[in-house]
Structures are given as C-alpha cells and as structure tokens.
Amino acid sequence: MIVVRDNNVDQALKALKKKMQREGVFREMKARTAYEKPSEAKARRKAESVRRARKLARKRAQREGLLPKPATATRT
C-alpha cells in the first residue's frame, strides 16, 4: 500500500514503482508477454539457481573473511 502525502503523486508513484521492482512484478509482466519454450524456461531457471548459489557463496566467503567486504558508496 502506497500513501499519497500532501498531494505529492510523483513521490507516491516513485515509491510504487520501487516496490513493484523489488517484488519482481515488472520482470514477471515481461516474461508473460510472450511464450517461453520449456527448454528456455529450464535454462533460465538453472541460470537463476546458479546466480543465487554464487551470490550466497560470495556472501558466506565475505562473512568468513576470505573475500574483502564490498566497498560502500559514501554520499557527500
């Protein structure tokens, strides 16, 4: 649920888009626009699984000190 404050629709729309992006709504809409062959779906699911596994392994290695922590951007 997005609340519009002070008639600021632009800010509410920005928050809505960000929330939809996080939840994967745009990705799902794009995927549903065209038919995806079963072999393509299987390849996509496998690639997503590999990506998740690599990300988890990278985070685990960073926690254990095997890899340096990612540099955080500082705002000025």
PDB file of N, CA, C and O in Angstrom:
ATOM      1  N   MET A   1       0.839  -1.170   0.000  1.00  0.00           N
ATOM      2  CA  MET A   1       0.000   0.000   0.000  1.00  0.00           C
ATOM      3  C   MET A   1       0.891   1.243   0.000  1.00  0.00           C
ATOM      4  O   MET A   1       1.813   1.359   0.808  1.00  0.00           O
ATOM      5  N   ILE A   2       0.610   2.144  -0.894  1.00  0.00           N
ATOM      6  CA  ILE A   2       1.362   3.384  -1.003  1.00  0.00           C
ATOM      7  C   ILE A   2       0.436   4.534  -0.606  1.00  0.00           C
ATOM      8  O   ILE A   2      -0.691   4.632  -1.092  1.00  0.00           O
ATOM      9  N   VAL A   3       0.917   5.390   0.270  1.00  0.00           N
ATOM     10  CA  VAL A   3       0.128   6.524   0.755  1.00  0.00           C
ATOM     11  C   VAL A   3       0.600   7.783   0.041  1.00  0.00           C
ATOM     12  O   VAL A   3       1.798   8.050  -0.051  1.00  0.00           O
ATOM     13  N   VAL A   4      -0.372   8.562  -0.468  1.00  0.00           N
ATOM     14  CA  VAL A   4      -0.064   9.842  -1.106  1.00  0.00           C
ATOM     15  C   VAL A   4      -0.148  10.914  -0.034  1.00  0.00           C
ATOM     16  O   VAL A   4      -1.198  11.128   0.573  1.00  0.00           O
ATOM     17  N   ARG A   5       0.971  11.581   0.189  1.00  0.00           N
ATOM     18  CA  ARG A   5       1.019  12.633   1.221  1.00  0.00           C
ATOM     19  C   ARG A   5       1.116  14.007   0.560  1.00  0.00           C
ATOM     20  O   ARG A   5       1.870  14.190  -0.395  1.00  0.00           O
ATOM     21  N   ASP A   6       0.371  14.942   1.058  1.00  0.00           N
ATOM     22  CA  ASP A   6       0.406  16.333   0.589  1.00  0.00           C
ATOM     23  C   ASP A   6       0.183  16.444  -0.913  1.00  0.00           C
ATOM     24  O   ASP A   6       0.800  17.284  -1.568  1.00  0.00           O
ATOM     25  N   ASN A   7      -0.688  15.611  -1.463  1.00  0.00           N
ATOM     26  CA  ASN A   7      -0.980  15.603  -2.903  1.00  0.00           C
ATOM     27  C   ASN A   7       0.268  15.434  -3.750  1.00  0.00           C
ATOM     28  O   ASN A   7       0.305  15.898  -4.890  1.00  0.00           O
ATOM     29  N   ASN A   8       1.290  14.779  -3.215  1.00  0.00           N
ATOM     30  CA  ASN A   8       2.534  14.554  -3.946  1.00  0.00           C
ATOM     31  C   ASN A   8       2.442  13.208  -4.653  1.00  0.00           C
ATOM     32  O   ASN A   8       2.934  12.195  -4.156  1.00  0.00           O
ATOM     33  N   VAL A   9       1.802  13.214  -5.826  1.00  0.00           N
ATOM     34  CA  VAL A   9       1.581  11.987  -6.578  1.00  0.00           C
ATOM     35  C   VAL A   9       2.889  11.467  -7.167  1.00  0.00           C
ATOM     36  O   VAL A   9       3.085  10.256  -7.269  1.00  0.00           O
ATOM     37  N   ASP A  10       3.777  12.368  -7.551  1.00  0.00           N
ATOM     38  CA  ASP A  10       5.050  11.938  -8.139  1.00  0.00           C
ATOM     39  C   ASP A  10       5.852  11.095  -7.158  1.00  0.00           C
ATOM     40  O   ASP A  10       6.419  10.071  -7.539  1.00  0.00           O
ATOM     41  N   GLN A  11       5.904  11.512  -5.910  1.00  0.00           N
ATOM     42  CA  GLN A  11       6.653  10.775  -4.894  1.00  0.00           C
ATOM     43  C   GLN A  11       5.995   9.414  -4.637  1.00  0.00           C
ATOM     44  O   GLN A  11       6.691   8.412  -4.471  1.00  0.00           O
ATOM     45  N   ALA A  12       4.660   9.374  -4.604  1.00  0.00           N
ATOM     46  CA  ALA A  12       3.941   8.124  -4.383  1.00  0.00           C
ATOM     47  C   ALA A  12       4.154   7.169  -5.554  1.00  0.00           C
ATOM     48  O   ALA A  12       4.311   5.965  -5.353  1.00  0.00           O
ATOM     49  N   LEU A  13       4.161   7.700  -6.770  1.00  0.00           N
ATOM     50  CA  LEU A  13       4.385   6.877  -7.952  1.00  0.00           C
ATOM     51  C   LEU A  13       5.792   6.290  -7.945  1.00  0.00           C
ATOM     52  O   LEU A  13       5.989   5.130  -8.306  1.00  0.00           O
ATOM     53  N   LYS A  14       6.759   7.087  -7.536  1.00  0.00           N
ATOM     54  CA  LYS A  14       8.143   6.621  -7.442  1.00  0.00           C
ATOM     55  C   LYS A  14       8.251   5.487  -6.420  1.00  0.00           C
ATOM     56  O   LYS A  14       8.933   4.492  -6.664  1.00  0.00           O
ATOM     57  N   ALA A  15       7.582   5.637  -5.284  1.00  0.00           N
ATOM     58  CA  ALA A  15       7.598   4.603  -4.252  1.00  0.00           C
ATOM     59  C   ALA A  15       6.921   3.326  -4.748  1.00  0.00           C
ATOM     60  O   ALA A  15       7.383   2.220  -4.471  1.00  0.00           O
ATOM     61  N   LEU A  16       5.813   3.493  -5.489  1.00  0.00           N
ATOM     62  CA  LEU A  16       5.098   2.338  -6.035  1.00  0.00           C
ATOM     63  C   LEU A  16       5.971   1.575  -7.027  1.00  0.00           C
ATOM     64  O   LEU A  16       6.046   0.348  -6.977  1.00  0.00           O
ATOM     65  N   LYS A  17       6.627   2.299  -7.922  1.00  0.00           N
ATOM     66  CA  LYS A  17       7.494   1.658  -8.911  1.00  0.00           C
ATOM     67  C   LYS A  17       8.638   0.911  -8.238  1.00  0.00           C
ATOM     68  O   LYS A  17       9.001  -0.189  -8.654  1.00  0.00           O
ATOM     69  N   LYS A  18       9.204   1.517  -7.190  1.00  0.00           N
ATOM     70  CA  LYS A  18      10.299   0.882  -6.464  1.00  0.00           C
ATOM     71  C   LYS A  18       9.824  -0.404  -5.789  1.00  0.00           C
ATOM     72  O   LYS A  18      10.527  -1.414  -5.803  1.00  0.00           O
ATOM     73  N   LYS A  19       8.634  -0.360  -5.202  1.00  0.00           N
ATOM     74  CA  LYS A  19       8.078  -1.526  -4.531  1.00  0.00           C
ATOM     75  C   LYS A  19       7.792  -2.640  -5.537  1.00  0.00           C
ATOM     76  O   LYS A  19       8.081  -3.806  -5.270  1.00  0.00           O
ATOM     77  N   MET A  20       7.226  -2.285  -6.693  1.00  0.00           N
ATOM     78  CA  MET A  20       6.935  -3.274  -7.728  1.00  0.00           C
ATOM     79  C   MET A  20       8.225  -3.882  -8.275  1.00  0.00           C
ATOM     80  O   MET A  20       8.270  -5.074  -8.578  1.00  0.00           O
ATOM     81  N   GLN A  21       9.263  -3.073  -8.400  1.00  0.00           N
ATOM     82  CA  GLN A  21      10.561  -3.548  -8.884  1.00  0.00           C
ATOM     83  C   GLN A  21      11.127  -4.585  -7.920  1.00  0.00           C
ATOM     84  O   GLN A  21      11.609  -5.638  -8.337  1.00  0.00           O
ATOM     85  N   ARG A  22      11.061  -4.273  -6.616  1.00  0.00           N
ATOM     86  CA  ARG A  22      11.586  -5.193  -5.599  1.00  0.00           C
ATOM     87  C   ARG A  22      10.837  -6.521  -5.606  1.00  0.00           C
ATOM     88  O   ARG A  22      11.437  -7.576  -5.401  1.00  0.00           O
ATOM     89  N   GLU A  23       9.529  -6.471  -5.841  1.00  0.00           N
ATOM     90  CA  GLU A  23       8.711  -7.678  -5.808  1.00  0.00           C
ATOM     91  C   GLU A  23       8.772  -8.460  -7.113  1.00  0.00           C
ATOM     92  O   GLU A  23       8.240  -9.568  -7.189  1.00  0.00           O
ATOM     93  N   GLY A  24       9.409  -7.907  -8.141  1.00  0.00           N
ATOM     94  CA  GLY A  24       9.577  -8.629  -9.397  1.00  0.00           C
ATOM     95  C   GLY A  24       8.365  -8.585 -10.308  1.00  0.00           C
ATOM     96  O   GLY A  24       8.224  -9.441 -11.181  1.00  0.00           O
ATOM     97  N   VAL A  25       7.496  -7.620 -10.129  1.00  0.00           N
ATOM     98  CA  VAL A  25       6.280  -7.524 -10.939  1.00  0.00           C
ATOM     99  C   VAL A  25       6.628  -7.215 -12.395  1.00  0.00           C
ATOM    100  O   VAL A  25       6.054  -7.806 -13.310  1.00  0.00           O
ATOM    101  N   PHE A  26       7.571  -6.289 -12.612  1.00  0.00           N
ATOM    102  CA  PHE A  26       7.922  -5.903 -13.976  1.00  0.00           C
ATOM    103  C   PHE A  26       8.552  -7.071 -14.722  1.00  0.00           C
ATOM    104  O   PHE A  26       8.271  -7.283 -15.902  1.00  0.00           O
ATOM    105  N   ARG A  27       9.406  -7.833 -14.034  1.00  0.00           N
ATOM    106  CA  ARG A  27      10.061  -8.979 -14.655  1.00  0.00           C
ATOM    107  C   ARG A  27       9.020 -10.030 -15.053  1.00  0.00           C
ATOM    108  O   ARG A  27       9.102 -10.625 -16.128  1.00  0.00           O
ATOM    109  N   GLU A  28       8.043 -10.248 -14.171  1.00  0.00           N
ATOM    110  CA  GLU A  28       7.005 -11.230 -14.455  1.00  0.00           C
ATOM    111  C   GLU A  28       6.116 -10.778 -15.610  1.00  0.00           C
ATOM    112  O   GLU A  28       5.733 -11.592 -16.450  1.00  0.00           O
ATOM    113  N   MET A  29       5.783  -9.483 -15.661  1.00  0.00           N
ATOM    114  CA  MET A  29       4.969  -8.970 -16.765  1.00  0.00           C
ATOM    115  C   MET A  29       5.690  -9.166 -18.086  1.00  0.00           C
ATOM    116  O   MET A  29       5.076  -9.571 -19.073  1.00  0.00           O
ATOM    117  N   LYS A  30       6.979  -8.886 -18.117  1.00  0.00           N
ATOM    118  CA  LYS A  30       7.763  -9.046 -19.339  1.00  0.00           C
ATOM    119  C   LYS A  30       7.813 -10.513 -19.746  1.00  0.00           C
ATOM    120  O   LYS A  30       7.730 -10.836 -20.931  1.00  0.00           O
ATOM    121  N   ALA A  31       7.947 -11.397 -18.769  1.00  0.00           N
ATOM    122  CA  ALA A  31       8.025 -12.831 -19.070  1.00  0.00           C
ATOM    123  C   ALA A  31       6.706 -13.358 -19.616  1.00  0.00           C
ATOM    124  O   ALA A  31       6.702 -14.285 -20.426  1.00  0.00           O
ATOM    125  N   ARG A  32       5.595 -12.786 -19.190  1.00  0.00           N
ATOM    126  CA  ARG A  32       4.283 -13.275 -19.624  1.00  0.00           C
ATOM    127  C   ARG A  32       3.829 -12.708 -20.972  1.00  0.00           C
ATOM    128  O   ARG A  32       2.815 -13.149 -21.514  1.00  0.00           O
ATOM    129  N   THR A  33       4.559 -11.747 -21.510  1.00  0.00           N
ATOM    130  CA  THR A  33       4.121 -11.148 -22.771  1.00  0.00           C
ATOM    131  C   THR A  33       4.276 -12.113 -23.940  1.00  0.00           C
ATOM    132  O   THR A  33       3.520 -12.027 -24.907  1.00  0.00           O
ATOM    133  N   ALA A  34       5.230 -13.019 -23.872  1.00  0.00           N
ATOM    134  CA  ALA A  34       5.467 -13.947 -24.972  1.00  0.00           C
ATOM    135  C   ALA A  34       5.628 -15.354 -24.426  1.00  0.00           C
ATOM    136  O   ALA A  34       5.986 -15.538 -23.263  1.00  0.00           O
ATOM    137  N   TYR A  35       5.365 -16.342 -25.262  1.00  0.00           N
ATOM    138  CA  TYR A  35       5.502 -17.745 -24.867  1.00  0.00           C
ATOM    139  C   TYR A  35       6.975 -18.078 -24.672  1.00  0.00           C
ATOM    140  O   TYR A  35       7.832 -17.666 -25.454  1.00  0.00           O
ATOM    141  N   GLU A  36       7.244 -18.819 -23.631  1.00  0.00           N
ATOM    142  CA  GLU A  36       8.608 -19.261 -23.368  1.00  0.00           C
ATOM    143  C   GLU A  36       8.640 -20.776 -23.521  1.00  0.00           C
ATOM    144  O   GLU A  36       7.910 -21.498 -22.843  1.00  0.00           O
ATOM    145  N   LYS A  37       9.491 -21.242 -24.416  1.00  0.00           N
ATOM    146  CA  LYS A  37       9.589 -22.679 -24.646  1.00  0.00           C
ATOM    147  C   LYS A  37      10.057 -23.374 -23.367  1.00  0.00           C
ATOM    148  O   LYS A  37      10.818 -22.794 -22.592  1.00  0.00           O
ATOM    149  N   PRO A  38       9.613 -24.602 -23.143  1.00  0.00           N
ATOM    150  CA  PRO A  38      10.023 -25.323 -21.928  1.00  0.00           C
ATOM    151  C   PRO A  38      11.539 -25.429 -21.783  1.00  0.00           C
ATOM    152  O   PRO A  38      12.056 -25.358 -20.669  1.00  0.00           O
ATOM    153  N   SER A  39      12.255 -25.598 -22.889  1.00  0.00           N
ATOM    154  CA  SER A  39      13.714 -25.700 -22.799  1.00  0.00           C
ATOM    155  C   SER A  39      14.320 -24.359 -22.373  1.00  0.00           C
ATOM    156  O   SER A  39      15.301 -24.333 -21.629  1.00  0.00           O
ATOM    157  N   GLU A  40      13.743 -23.250 -22.840  1.00  0.00           N
ATOM    158  CA  GLU A  40      14.224 -21.925 -22.443  1.00  0.00           C
ATOM    159  C   GLU A  40      13.912 -21.658 -20.974  1.00  0.00           C
ATOM    160  O   GLU A  40      14.721 -21.074 -20.254  1.00  0.00           O
ATOM    161  N   ALA A  41      12.728 -22.093 -20.537  1.00  0.00           N
ATOM    162  CA  ALA A  41      12.352 -21.902 -19.133  1.00  0.00           C
ATOM    163  C   ALA A  41      13.291 -22.690 -18.228  1.00  0.00           C
ATOM    164  O   ALA A  41      13.707 -22.202 -17.177  1.00  0.00           O
ATOM    165  N   LYS A  42      13.620 -23.902 -18.638  1.00  0.00           N
ATOM    166  CA  LYS A  42      14.526 -24.733 -17.842  1.00  0.00           C
ATOM    167  C   LYS A  42      15.906 -24.089 -17.759  1.00  0.00           C
ATOM    168  O   LYS A  42      16.514 -24.064 -16.689  1.00  0.00           O
ATOM    169  N   ALA A  43      16.405 -23.568 -18.883  1.00  0.00           N
ATOM    170  CA  ALA A  43      17.715 -22.910 -18.904  1.00  0.00           C
ATOM    171  C   ALA A  43      17.708 -21.651 -18.037  1.00  0.00           C
ATOM    172  O   ALA A  43      18.678 -21.375 -17.331  1.00  0.00           O
ATOM    173  N   ARG A  44      16.618 -20.893 -18.092  1.00  0.00           N
ATOM    174  CA  ARG A  44      16.517 -19.674 -17.285  1.00  0.00           C
ATOM    175  C   ARG A  44      16.493 -20.001 -15.800  1.00  0.00           C
ATOM    176  O   ARG A  44      17.178 -19.356 -15.006  1.00  0.00           O
ATOM    177  N   ARG A  45      15.692 -21.023 -15.417  1.00  0.00           N
ATOM    178  CA  ARG A  45      15.633 -21.421 -14.011  1.00  0.00           C
ATOM    179  C   ARG A  45      16.987 -21.900 -13.509  1.00  0.00           C
ATOM    180  O   ARG A  45      17.380 -21.587 -12.385  1.00  0.00           O
ATOM    181  N   LYS A  46      17.708 -22.664 -14.342  1.00  0.00           N
ATOM    182  CA  LYS A  46      19.026 -23.160 -13.948  1.00  0.00           C
ATOM    183  C   LYS A  46      20.008 -22.002 -13.780  1.00  0.00           C
ATOM    184  O   LYS A  46      20.793 -21.987 -12.832  1.00  0.00           O
ATOM    185  N   ALA A  47      19.966 -21.029 -14.701  1.00  0.00           N
ATOM    186  CA  ALA A  47      20.855 -19.864 -14.612  1.00  0.00           C
ATOM    187  C   ALA A  47      20.554 -19.053 -13.354  1.00  0.00           C
ATOM    188  O   ALA A  47      21.475 -18.590 -12.681  1.00  0.00           O
ATOM    189  N   GLU A  48      19.267 -18.879 -13.031  1.00  0.00           N
ATOM    190  CA  GLU A  48      18.891 -18.149 -11.820  1.00  0.00           C
ATOM    191  C   GLU A  48      19.379 -18.881 -10.576  1.00  0.00           C
ATOM    192  O   GLU A  48      19.830 -18.255  -9.617  1.00  0.00           O
ATOM    193  N   SER A  49      19.288 -20.205 -10.593  1.00  0.00           N
ATOM    194  CA  SER A  49      19.741 -21.013  -9.464  1.00  0.00           C
ATOM    195  C   SER A  49      21.247 -20.872  -9.265  1.00  0.00           C
ATOM    196  O   SER A  49      21.720 -20.724  -8.138  1.00  0.00           O
ATOM    197  N   VAL A  50      21.999 -20.919 -10.367  1.00  0.00           N
ATOM    198  CA  VAL A  50      23.456 -20.766 -10.298  1.00  0.00           C
ATOM    199  C   VAL A  50      23.807 -19.386  -9.764  1.00  0.00           C
ATOM    200  O   VAL A  50      24.709 -19.248  -8.938  1.00  0.00           O
ATOM    201  N   ARG A  51      23.087 -18.350 -10.239  1.00  0.00           N
ATOM    202  CA  ARG A  51      23.339 -16.984  -9.799  1.00  0.00           C
ATOM    203  C   ARG A  51      23.099 -16.847  -8.290  1.00  0.00           C
ATOM    204  O   ARG A  51      23.889 -16.227  -7.578  1.00  0.00           O
ATOM    205  N   ARG A  52      21.991 -17.440  -7.816  1.00  0.00           N
ATOM    206  CA  ARG A  52      21.692 -17.393  -6.379  1.00  0.00           C
ATOM    207  C   ARG A  52      22.760 -18.119  -5.570  1.00  0.00           C
ATOM    208  O   ARG A  52      23.185 -17.630  -4.523  1.00  0.00           O
ATOM    209  N   ALA A  53      23.195 -19.284  -6.049  1.00  0.00           N
ATOM    210  CA  ALA A  53      24.208 -20.066  -5.328  1.00  0.00           C
ATOM    211  C   ALA A  53      25.533 -19.310  -5.257  1.00  0.00           C
ATOM    212  O   ALA A  53      26.193 -19.308  -4.218  1.00  0.00           O
ATOM    213  N   ARG A  54      25.923 -18.669  -6.361  1.00  0.00           N
ATOM    214  CA  ARG A  54      27.171 -17.901  -6.372  1.00  0.00           C
ATOM    215  C   ARG A  54      27.089 -16.716  -5.423  1.00  0.00           C
ATOM    216  O   ARG A  54      28.048 -16.411  -4.715  1.00  0.00           O
ATOM    217  N   LYS A  55      25.935 -16.046  -5.410  1.00  0.00           N
ATOM    218  CA  LYS A  55      25.760 -14.898  -4.527  1.00  0.00           C
ATOM    219  C   LYS A  55      25.842 -15.339  -3.065  1.00  0.00           C
ATOM    220  O   LYS A  55      26.480 -14.676  -2.248  1.00  0.00           O
ATOM    221  N   LEU A  56      25.193 -16.460  -2.740  1.00  0.00           N
ATOM    222  CA  LEU A  56      25.231 -16.978  -1.379  1.00  0.00           C
ATOM    223  C   LEU A  56      26.657 -17.355  -0.981  1.00  0.00           C
ATOM    224  O   LEU A  56      27.095 -17.054   0.130  1.00  0.00           O
ATOM    225  N   ALA A  57      27.386 -18.018  -1.895  1.00  0.00           N
ATOM    226  CA  ALA A  57      28.765 -18.411  -1.602  1.00  0.00           C
ATOM    227  C   ALA A  57      29.651 -17.186  -1.409  1.00  0.00           C
ATOM    228  O   ALA A  57      30.518 -17.171  -0.536  1.00  0.00           O
ATOM    229  N   ARG A  58      29.427 -16.150  -2.233  1.00  0.00           N
ATOM    230  CA  ARG A  58      30.212 -14.922  -2.106  1.00  0.00           C
ATOM    231  C   ARG A  58      29.955 -14.252  -0.757  1.00  0.00           C
ATOM    232  O   ARG A  58      30.890 -13.810  -0.089  1.00  0.00           O
ATOM    233  N   LYS A  59      28.673 -14.179  -0.358  1.00  0.00           N
ATOM    234  CA  LYS A  59      28.348 -13.575   0.941  1.00  0.00           C
ATOM    235  C   LYS A  59      28.940 -14.385   2.085  1.00  0.00           C
ATOM    236  O   LYS A  59      29.438 -13.819   3.058  1.00  0.00           O
ATOM    237  N   ARG A  60      28.887 -15.715   1.972  1.00  0.00           N
ATOM    238  CA  ARG A  60      29.446 -16.568   3.020  1.00  0.00           C
ATOM    239  C   ARG A  60      30.956 -16.357   3.127  1.00  0.00           C
ATOM    240  O   ARG A  60      31.493 -16.280   4.232  1.00  0.00           O
ATOM    241  N   ALA A  61      31.641 -16.263   1.989  1.00  0.00           N
ATOM    242  CA  ALA A  61      33.089 -16.049   1.979  1.00  0.00           C
ATOM    243  C   ALA A  61      33.435 -14.687   2.582  1.00  0.00           C
ATOM    244  O   ALA A  61      34.441 -14.559   3.280  1.00  0.00           O
ATOM    245  N   GLN A  62      32.616 -13.678   2.322  1.00  0.00           N
ATOM    246  CA  GLN A  62      32.866 -12.356   2.891  1.00  0.00           C
ATOM    247  C   GLN A  62      32.691 -12.379   4.402  1.00  0.00           C
ATOM    248  O   GLN A  62      33.460 -11.747   5.126  1.00  0.00           O
ATOM    249  N   ARG A  63      31.682 -13.105   4.885  1.00  0.00           N
ATOM    250  CA  ARG A  63      31.475 -13.210   6.330  1.00  0.00           C
ATOM    251  C   ARG A  63      32.640 -13.907   7.016  1.00  0.00           C
ATOM    252  O   ARG A  63      33.030 -13.541   8.125  1.00  0.00           O
ATOM    253  N   GLU A  64      33.199 -14.923   6.341  1.00  0.00           N
ATOM    254  CA  GLU A  64      34.300 -15.689   6.921  1.00  0.00           C
ATOM    255  C   GLU A  64      35.645 -15.003   6.742  1.00  0.00           C
ATOM    256  O   GLU A  64      36.657 -15.479   7.257  1.00  0.00           O
ATOM    257  N   GLY A  65      35.667 -13.891   6.019  1.00  0.00           N
ATOM    258  CA  GLY A  65      36.898 -13.128   5.852  1.00  0.00           C
ATOM    259  C   GLY A  65      37.770 -13.593   4.708  1.00  0.00           C
ATOM    260  O   GLY A  65      38.910 -13.146   4.588  1.00  0.00           O
ATOM    261  N   LEU A  66      37.264 -14.486   3.856  1.00  0.00           N
ATOM    262  CA  LEU A  66      38.047 -14.973   2.724  1.00  0.00           C
ATOM    263  C   LEU A  66      38.068 -13.969   1.580  1.00  0.00           C
ATOM    264  O   LEU A  66      39.008 -13.935   0.786  1.00  0.00           O
ATOM    265  N   LEU A  67      37.028 -13.157   1.505  1.00  0.00           N
ATOM    266  CA  LEU A  67      36.942 -12.107   0.486  1.00  0.00           C
ATOM    267  C   LEU A  67      36.769 -10.768   1.198  1.00  0.00           C
ATOM    268  O   LEU A  67      36.186 -10.708   2.281  1.00  0.00           O
ATOM    269  N   PRO A  68      37.283  -9.683   0.583  1.00  0.00           N
ATOM    270  CA  PRO A  68      37.070  -8.374   1.214  1.00  0.00           C
ATOM    271  C   PRO A  68      35.607  -7.963   1.140  1.00  0.00           C
ATOM    272  O   PRO A  68      34.889  -8.338   0.212  1.00  0.00           O
ATOM    273  N   LYS A  69      35.186  -7.206   2.106  1.00  0.00           N
ATOM    274  CA  LYS A  69      33.813  -6.691   2.117  1.00  0.00           C
ATOM    275  C   LYS A  69      33.622  -5.745   0.933  1.00  0.00           C
ATOM    276  O   LYS A  69      34.571  -5.074   0.528  1.00  0.00           O
ATOM    277  N   PRO A  70      32.415  -5.678   0.372  1.00  0.00           N
ATOM    278  CA  PRO A  70      32.188  -4.754  -0.744  1.00  0.00           C
ATOM    279  C   PRO A  70      32.329  -3.310  -0.276  1.00  0.00           C
ATOM    280  O   PRO A  70      31.960  -2.968   0.848  1.00  0.00           O
ATOM    281  N   ALA A  71      32.859  -2.482  -1.143  1.00  0.00           N
ATOM    282  CA  ALA A  71      33.033  -1.068  -0.813  1.00  0.00           C
ATOM    283  C   ALA A  71      31.675  -0.401  -0.798  1.00  0.00           C
ATOM    284  O   ALA A  71      30.881  -0.574  -1.722  1.00  0.00           O
ATOM    285  N   THR A  72      31.405   0.362   0.250  1.00  0.00           N
ATOM    286  CA  THR A  72      30.137   1.063   0.337  1.00  0.00           C
ATOM    287  C   THR A  72      30.299   2.468  -0.209  1.00  0.00           C
ATOM    288  O   THR A  72      31.304   3.131   0.049  1.00  0.00           O
ATOM    289  N   ALA A  73      29.325   2.915  -0.955  1.00  0.00           N
ATOM    290  CA  ALA A  73      29.369   4.254  -1.542  1.00  0.00           C
ATOM    291  C   ALA A  73      29.063   5.280  -0.445  1.00  0.00           C
ATOM    292  O   ALA A  73      28.122   5.111   0.331  1.00  0.00           O
ATOM    293  N   THR A  74      29.848   6.318  -0.395  1.00  0.00           N
ATOM    294  CA  THR A  74      29.612   7.369   0.584  1.00  0.00           C
ATOM    295  C   THR A  74      28.988   8.562  -0.126  1.00  0.00           C
ATOM    296  O   THR A  74      29.409   8.943  -1.219  1.00  0.00           O
ATOM    297  N   ARG A  75      27.992   9.137   0.505  1.00  0.00           N
ATOM    298  CA  ARG A  75      27.329  10.312  -0.081  1.00  0.00           C
ATOM    299  C   ARG A  75      27.943  11.564   0.475  1.00  0.00           C
ATOM    300  O   ARG A  75      28.259  11.651   1.661  1.00  0.00           O
ATOM    301  N   THR A  76      28.109  12.537  -0.399  1.00  0.00           N
ATOM    302  CA  THR A  76      28.660  13.830   0.042  1.00  0.00           C
ATOM    303  C   THR A  76      27.713  14.936  -0.280  1.00  0.00           C
ATOM    304  O   THR A  76      27.999  16.098   0.013  1.00  0.00           O
TER     305      THR A  76
END
